[in-house]
Amino acid sequence: MDQSLPALLLVVLVVLLFLHLHLPTGIASSAFNSTTASSANHGNTIPDDHHSDNSQHLNVKEIMANTKIISQPQELLETHQETSDRKWKLKLLHRDKITAASLHHNFHDRFLELMKRDVSRFTSLIRRLTINRTSSTSDDPYHHEVLEENFGSDVVSGMDQGSGEYFVRIGVGSPPTSQYMVIDSGSDIVWVQCQPCNKCYRQSDPVFDPADSGSFAGVSCSSAVCDRLEKAGCRGGRCRYEVSYGDGSYTKGTLALETLTFGKTVIRNVAIGCGHTNQGMFVGAAGLLGLGGGSMSFVGQLGGEAGGAFSYCLVSRGTETSGSLEFGRGAMPMGAAWVPLIRNPRAPSFYYVGLSGLGVGGVRVPIPEEMFRLTELGYGGVVMDTGTAVTRLPTMAYEAFRDAYIEQTRNLPRATGVPIFDACYDLSGFVSVRVPTVSFYFSGGPILTLPAKNILIPVNEGGTFCFAFAPSSSGLSIIGNIQQEGIQITFDGANGFVGFGPDVC
């Protein structure tokens, strides 16, 4: 036997090991470290805290290829929808897919616009929560705005939906007129721009005309539906609504009952705002589909028809695929890991969750759990939000979290920070890099480990990636849609739980 054969085999093994360590591999999927649990029995979710690997691959080349693709505006056609006796499903599109404005900017410009919208939304959210905790006074800017315009009162939404990052397509009226609608898990009002339009922003579809709908019915001031608004105005015997936001966006008009159509599913007598005067950063969408926790949101109005449940998968921005939004208990997945929702009576629209800590590379960052706790006065806490892009954390928690990540990525070349990020990397010379995992530790034990692409995101076409988290000067934390992308998320408001997984999308 040739004595050189064992040596040759050893060389081959070494080469194969080298290739395995250095060639790019697929991006690791997000995973909730929990054993399977029945969606009908939230309390039996059993976490598995063992990590087989505390790092994962970030496919730099693939992600950078997507930054160079500028999607054509979405054709104004019906999106694919599936219906059954237990659920109804429709496509979920990112804002850039249907707004022609995206054709006129490169990736970096679109990123800067996103950050501008996101800062505006976050600032308004903080301001609105502060207003919700205090009674109106003569110094309240919203109070002055209403008086100057001779309008009785305003309806305050849970969040500023100005960023409008994810849209669905539904039918409004009878016969149904197809409209793109922003989804907002922090708003309790469903509204569309309406003719006659005293002031309207640009939208992709023709503005809805109630005169063409056989099912449109105005709501009287004495109606029980009008009473369900937090505050309502009245003019000419008709119930009036107004939703104002801290960034100057608003919608005003008449409250009405109307039919909404989701594929073959028809929902009658939905209370919607018919907005005759509108302004804001909703460009592309006809209005908003509020999915918040209050009684006037779309989910709240459905009641028993959907069992207080809905599920969504947010598609990653920059890709040519679409996500999904489903209503009904039939949409609740088997095998999800369930986390209790926390109710804040001072902000009933918001979906709060109990976050106990953060992890980097499988190691828990030393942050006091109290930093994420919702107080009895309604301060602090952690909100799940579809409209905020970047996850915000209290400054002290963010800095400890960021420093732990930087410590475990010392092998990666750093880059200059960009708005609003201060931990960035130059990955222009890489095909794939190995990065530490990032995890959310939820109260009760479950741990959500994020996909690598939800942690480091590209901010330009030159290969600069940034740690997609930011500090909050307030005590409020927000889990944004960048961190939610690609993860199946289910809200069971009726029973007070939010589920993660088990599928990725």
Disulfide bonds with the S-S distance in Angstrom:
Cys194-Cys274 2.05
Cys197-Cys200 1.39
Cys221-Cys234 1.88
Cys226-Cys239 2.16
Cys313-Cys505 2.40
Cys424-Cys466 2.01
